[in-house]
């Protein structure tokens, strides 16, 4: 074979798996990514690596690049691997030659990308789905919330949303009370419509398939063993399993209804004991666990090439069950999250050390493979391992730097540096991320309690200005006698920094950002929480956004306590 294929999203492991699988059938492979030095480019099977504009931030530039590639390069097939590229390619499909781009028909793909339409279609063909209600406006929330018990799943209609002409990756979240629900939905609606969904307990399983105009011609099933985040997400360890007839039947009906042509992964939550299952979503492109299918003997990229380029798929043996595959970098992070117990106990049962050790020992099994590491193609695996080490080195260096910065902050209070600056200050400025909760309260409260005339102001890093204060914090402040009426957020600017005599920030991360952007302000920027002798060790004042109302009240009281002490310094 002499055909040449281009694979997009080359910075991710599935793109590397696509390249390796295609090379096995003799196809020449190029890759492309919006990042420098993508992992797939290190593979010996890749002949050339290209760079394109970031489709999340420069959609039209990316489409122009695609138009040039489809017009000039002569690829037999171009394969987008993630929704970062699929979403804009679908949106602007009329602006380039799509005849050689491996995407399902537009109407089918729109159904897959819009989770609300997917759910509605599944229900219409008798596939069990979680109880779901579409929310297009915050005014609909109270009615939409009525049928549900907590926890409630908040799922963006699309995995890629729009924010001020830029695309942004979106994730699922979970609410445990009405306050959390309102805050999370209000935030999510900024990027598009959302679905409220009942929480169904079960194992994450996927039917991975190839369909020819709605007919499933090859299928494979996997089960997620480790998920990142722990509450549910992409898998870092998964295994191939025998196909469950009920899940395959549901997938067949859905693909027929969608008139699907190409590869897809139909994701379910499945309770093996009761046999009940619920459809979660359809991934209308190659999926994150693709390397497992390859390790188990299912060459989906090769079959897709046969379907789209050759017009007919040959006979392929079924994949082997009982094969394990691990994404090393994600699984290291999974272990860290387990160690930190970084998940709500109401949703996740954190595994004990015996279960963790048992899963780790799977690496010595002949049935175990890695997404990136492979003896026959070692360089990507070595690069991936080095990047893991480098990431943790950088994190450790940051931890040491943070400890030094916190020690410096504490000494500034102990030695009277902050006292002297505040006493001579004519302009005190407060900073948090959004300027709708913490710094907003700090400004309004400081105006009320400072005895001498001082200019008080606040701002945030959030790019959208003139946002009202968080309604939950407005209520909390009103309970305490502080009026937040008419609040409008502002963004931190060079002028603001220059005008301020002293700047108080809510988190160490805010301190770092100001020092990086405005080094000359470092010696007059301080963590507000240091003013409180009872402050936590990390000296951060927690962002209450989207959290229970008790968190808002605790944050409010912490800020008030700190401002009271600062006000006494200024007398």
Secondary structure, 3 states (H helix, E strand, C coil): CCCEEEECCCCCHHHHHHHHHHHHCCCEEEEEECCCCCHHHHCCCEEEEEECCCCCCCHHHHHHHHHHHHHHCCCCEEECCCHHHHHHHHHCHHHCCCCCECCCCHHHHHHHHCHHHHHHHHHHCCCCECCEEEECCHHHHHHHHCCCCCCEEEEECCCEEEECCEEEECCCEEECCHHHHHHHHHHHHHHCCEEEEECCCCEEEEEEEEEECCEEEEEEEEEEEEEECCCCCEEEEEEEECCCHHHHHHHHHHHHHHCCCEEEEEEEEECCCCCCEEEEEEECCCCCCHHHHHHCCCCHHHHHHHHHHHCCCCCCCCCCCCCEEECHHHHHHHHHHHHHCCCCCCCCCCCCHHHHHHHHHHHHCCCEEECCCCHHHHHHHHHHHHHHHHHHHHHHHHHHHHHHHHHHHHHHHHCCHHHHHHHHCCEEEEEECCCCCHHHHHHHHHHHHCCCCCEEEEEECCCCCCCCCCHHHHHHHHHCCCCCCCCCCCECCHHHHHHCCEEEECCHHHHHHHHHHCHHHHHHEEEHHHHCCCCCCCCCCCCCCCCCHHHHHHHHHHHHHHHHHHHHHCC
